Amino acid sequence: LFPYTTLFRSGKKGMLDINKQAMKYALQGQTVTVYEKDDDGNPKFYETEDGEKIYYTHEEIGFSEPVDFWANISFDGGEAQNKEYGFDTADFDAVLLTDRGEYPFKKGDLIWLDSEPTKDENGLVDSTSADFTIVGVKPSLYSVKYMLKAVVKEV
């Protein structure tokens, strides 16, 4: 077979661990609970006759809590090739490569490479804190390539 198969994670076919970088991801379309707040920013609640606090909440669709993961990431190699993986290279800034079935990523999910995830005033994941959004998914027999578009950061 291949002379470097012993370098694969857990001795099985897959990505070389030495090429992976630490990142975080958040999945879109997750139902999250938002606590209503008073004028001072404290969660609103009422007390039952038994003294139990019941908080006023509602649900919104947002992103899951960020999760740590390791994967290969490469960046645009220049202007020499204007189409790659069936995408115009202007449509993405980086390519994330993982073993097939390793992560539940889909278009619209968020990736943090250099930045730390932050939350908005409602305690929800702030999508503008991410470094990338997944804009394309290209599966193959043993791996999946995810096309990433950089998130524009406010200065």
Disulfide bonds with the S-S distance in Angstrom:
none
